[in-house]
Amino acid sequence: MITPKENIPDSEHALITKAQSLAGFTLGEIAAQAGIEVPTNLLRDKGWPGLLLEHTLGATAGSKPEPDFPELGIELKTIPINRQGKPLETTFVSVAPFTGLVGVNWQNSHVKNKLKRVLWVPIVAEREMPVPDRIVGMPFLWSPSPEEEALLANDWQELIDMIVLGEVENISGKHGQVMQLRPKAANSKAKTDAFDKHGRRFKTLPRGFYLKIPFTHGLIKKYLRVG
């Protein structure tokens, strides 16, 4: 999905106005307007709703490690919710680094960069709803409050410390108050390099940072007053 130059928003106001104009439309209606085919299911196209909205809203970053709207410093996050406004899954933020961690801190981390300004687009996407019938909710812009950023930074530091100490295999979804680390791979054959506690290199599953459901649910309740 290539974004035409005329579709690229030139301001935060233009982006949120365009995003909010999609509220109430189905993914099928938005895709038809863009001339894009809708997959019958998302088993192999899990990221398709996000790609559709990136295209529609004029995101340009693609797979680069920068916000989806680099000129505006804004990341786009679609979030599937039920009809009561509760998120149906955790939200991916970025791939976790297992090597090259010298000099990395919260302030220069990919996680902080991705979350400093986010356009959240809720999508009513209960499991039994066909993909074309899933409905875009009211988008909202968010930046972490000092309290929220402190929680994110603490979780990031705890998880990074475990990686540095060679404890990556011992990290579970229970670690982290608002953000967790868990496998991020298309299949179990995908492996990446990491180090054990003795400093020896070994192969393990790639992992990503994910926002936990209670955290994103709190954002939806705060900004949309639902759920």
C-alpha positions as CSV (number, residue, x, y, z in Angstrom):
1,M,0.0,0.0,0.0
2,I,1.8,3.1,-1.3
3,T,0.7,6.4,0.2
4,P,0.1,9.2,-2.3
5,K,1.9,12.5,-1.4
6,E,-1.4,14.4,-1.3
7,N,-2.7,12.1,1.4
8,I,0.2,12.8,3.8
9,P,-1.2,15.0,6.7
10,D,0.8,18.2,7.2
11,S,-0.3,18.8,10.9
12,E,-1.5,17.1,13.9
13,H,-4.8,18.7,13.5
14,A,-5.2,17.5,10.0
15,L,-4.3,14.0,11.0
16,I,-6.8,13.7,13.9
17,T,-9.5,15.4,11.9
18,K,-9.1,12.9,9.1
19,A,-8.9,10.0,11.6
20,Q,-12.0,11.0,13.4
21,S,-13.9,11.3,10.1
22,L,-13.5,7.5,9.8
23,A,-15.3,6.8,13.0
24,G,-18.4,4.7,12.5
25,F,-17.3,3.3,9.1
26,T,-16.5,-0.4,8.7
27,L,-13.2,-1.7,7.5
28,G,-15.0,-3.0,4.4
29,E,-16.3,0.5,3.6
30,I,-12.9,2.1,4.1
31,A,-11.1,-0.6,2.0
32,A,-13.7,-0.2,-0.8
33,Q,-13.1,3.5,-0.9
34,A,-9.3,2.9,-1.2
35,G,-9.7,0.0,-3.7
36,I,-8.1,-2.5,-1.4
37,E,-9.2,-6.1,-1.0
38,V,-10.3,-7.2,2.4
39,P,-8.9,-10.6,3.7
40,T,-11.4,-13.2,4.7
41,N,-9.7,-13.6,8.0
42,L,-6.7,-12.2,9.8
43,L,-4.9,-15.4,10.7
44,R,-2.2,-14.6,8.2
45,D,-2.9,-10.9,7.9
46,K,-3.0,-9.9,11.6
47,G,-1.6,-6.4,10.8
48,W,-4.0,-5.7,7.9
49,P,-6.3,-3.3,9.7
50,G,-3.3,-1.2,10.8
51,L,-1.9,-1.2,7.3
52,L,-5.3,-0.2,5.8
53,L,-5.5,2.8,8.2
54,E,-1.8,3.7,7.7
55,H,-2.6,3.9,4.0
56,T,-5.9,5.8,4.4
57,L,-4.4,8.3,6.9
58,G,-1.1,8.9,5.0
59,A,1.5,7.2,7.2
60,T,4.9,7.0,5.5
61,A,7.3,5.2,7.9
62,G,6.5,1.7,6.7
63,S,8.7,-0.8,8.6
64,K,11.3,1.8,9.6
65,P,12.1,2.1,13.3
66,E,10.4,5.5,13.7
67,P,6.9,6.8,14.3
68,D,4.4,6.0,11.5
69,F,4.1,9.8,10.8
70,P,7.7,10.8,11.1
71,E,7.1,14.4,10.1
72,L,4.7,14.8,13.0
73,G,6.4,12.4,15.4
74,I,3.1,10.4,15.8
75,E,2.7,6.6,16.0
76,L,-0.5,4.9,14.8
77,K,-1.9,2.1,17.0
78,T,-5.0,0.3,16.1
79,I,-6.6,-1.5,19.0
80,P,-9.3,-4.2,18.7
81,I,-12.0,-3.8,21.4
82,N,-15.3,-5.4,22.3
83,R,-18.6,-3.5,22.2
84,Q,-18.0,-2.4,25.9
85,G,-14.7,-0.8,25.0
86,K,-12.3,-3.3,26.5
87,P,-9.2,-4.2,24.4
88,L,-9.2,-7.8,23.2
89,E,-5.4,-8.2,23.2
90,T,-2.1,-6.6,24.3
91,T,-0.7,-3.9,22.0
92,F,2.7,-4.4,20.3
93,V,5.1,-1.5,20.7
94,S,8.5,-2.5,19.3
95,V,10.9,-5.5,19.0
96,A,13.2,-5.9,22.0
97,P,16.9,-5.6,21.5
98,F,19.0,-8.6,22.8
99,T,22.4,-7.3,21.6
100,G,24.1,-3.9,21.2
101,L,22.7,-2.6,24.5
102,V,25.7,-0.6,25.5
103,G,24.6,3.0,25.9
104,V,20.9,2.2,25.5
105,N,18.6,3.9,28.1
106,W,14.9,4.8,28.4
107,Q,15.4,8.3,27.0
108,N,16.9,7.0,23.7
109,S,14.9,3.7,23.5
110,H,12.7,2.7,20.6
111,V,9.8,2.2,23.1
112,K,9.9,5.8,24.4
113,N,10.3,7.1,20.8
114,K,7.2,5.0,19.6
115,L,5.0,6.0,22.6
116,K,5.8,9.7,22.9
117,R,2.8,10.6,20.8
118,V,0.2,8.0,19.7
119,L,-2.9,8.2,17.5
120,W,-5.1,5.4,19.0
121,V,-7.7,4.0,16.6
122,P,-10.1,1.6,18.4
123,I,-11.8,-1.0,16.2
124,V,-14.8,-2.9,17.4
125,A,-13.6,-6.4,16.4
126,E,-15.2,-9.1,18.4
127,R,-14.1,-12.6,17.2
128,E,-17.4,-13.5,15.5
129,M,-17.5,-10.3,13.5
130,P,-16.5,-10.7,9.8
131,V,-13.4,-8.6,9.0
132,P,-15.3,-6.3,6.6
133,D,-18.0,-5.6,9.3
134,R,-15.6,-4.5,12.0
135,I,-16.2,-0.8,12.9
136,V,-13.7,2.0,13.5
137,G,-14.3,3.7,16.8
138,M,-13.4,7.3,17.7
139,P,-9.7,7.9,17.4
140,F,-7.8,10.0,20.0
141,L,-4.3,11.4,20.4
142,W,-2.3,10.5,23.5
143,S,1.1,11.3,25.1
144,P,2.1,9.6,28.4
145,S,1.5,11.6,31.5
146,P,4.5,11.9,33.9
147,E,2.9,9.1,35.9
148,E,2.3,6.9,32.9
149,E,5.8,7.4,31.6
150,A,7.3,6.5,34.9
151,L,5.4,3.2,34.9
152,L,6.6,2.5,31.3
153,A,10.2,3.5,32.0
154,N,10.3,1.3,35.1
155,D,9.0,-1.8,33.2
156,W,11.3,-1.1,30.3
157,Q,14.3,-0.9,32.7
158,E,13.3,-4.1,34.6
159,L,13.0,-6.1,31.3
160,I,16.2,-4.7,29.8
161,D,18.1,-5.4,33.0
162,M,17.0,-9.1,32.8
163,I,18.1,-9.2,29.1
164,V,21.5,-7.7,30.0
165,L,21.9,-10.2,32.9
166,G,21.2,-13.1,30.5
167,E,17.8,-13.9,32.0
168,V,15.7,-13.5,28.8
169,E,14.5,-17.1,29.0
170,N,13.1,-16.4,32.5
171,I,11.0,-13.4,31.5
172,S,7.3,-14.1,31.6
173,G,4.1,-12.1,31.0
174,K,4.0,-11.5,34.8
175,H,7.0,-9.2,34.6
176,G,6.2,-5.5,34.2
177,Q,3.3,-3.6,35.6
178,V,1.9,-2.0,32.4
179,M,4.3,-3.4,29.8
180,Q,5.4,-7.0,29.1
181,L,7.9,-8.8,27.0
182,R,6.7,-11.8,25.0
183,P,7.5,-13.8,21.8
184,K,7.2,-11.8,18.5
185,A,7.7,-14.1,15.6
186,A,5.7,-15.4,12.6
187,N,6.6,-19.0,13.5
188,S,8.7,-20.9,16.1
189,K,11.5,-21.4,13.6
190,A,12.4,-17.7,13.6
191,K,15.3,-17.2,15.9
192,T,17.6,-14.4,17.0
193,D,20.8,-14.0,18.9
194,A,20.9,-13.4,22.7
195,F,23.3,-14.0,25.5
196,D,23.0,-16.2,28.6
197,K,24.1,-15.3,32.1
198,H,27.6,-16.6,31.3
199,G,27.9,-14.3,28.3
200,R,27.5,-17.1,25.8
201,R,25.6,-16.4,22.6
202,F,22.6,-18.6,21.9
203,K,19.5,-18.6,19.7
204,T,16.1,-17.7,21.0
205,L,12.7,-16.5,19.8
206,P,12.5,-12.8,19.0
207,R,10.5,-10.9,21.6
208,G,8.6,-7.6,21.6
209,F,7.4,-5.1,24.1
210,Y,3.6,-5.1,24.5
211,L,1.3,-2.8,26.5
212,K,-0.9,-4.8,28.9
213,I,-4.7,-4.8,28.5
214,P,-5.4,-3.0,31.8
215,F,-3.2,-0.1,30.7
216,T,-4.8,0.4,27.3
217,H,-8.2,-0.1,28.8
218,G,-7.5,2.7,31.1
219,L,-6.7,5.0,28.2
220,I,-9.9,4.1,26.4
221,K,-11.9,4.8,29.5
222,K,-10.2,8.1,30.1
223,Y,-10.4,9.4,26.6
224,L,-13.6,7.9,25.3
225,R,-15.5,7.5,28.6
226,V,-16.5,3.9,27.7
227,G,-15.9,0.5,29.3
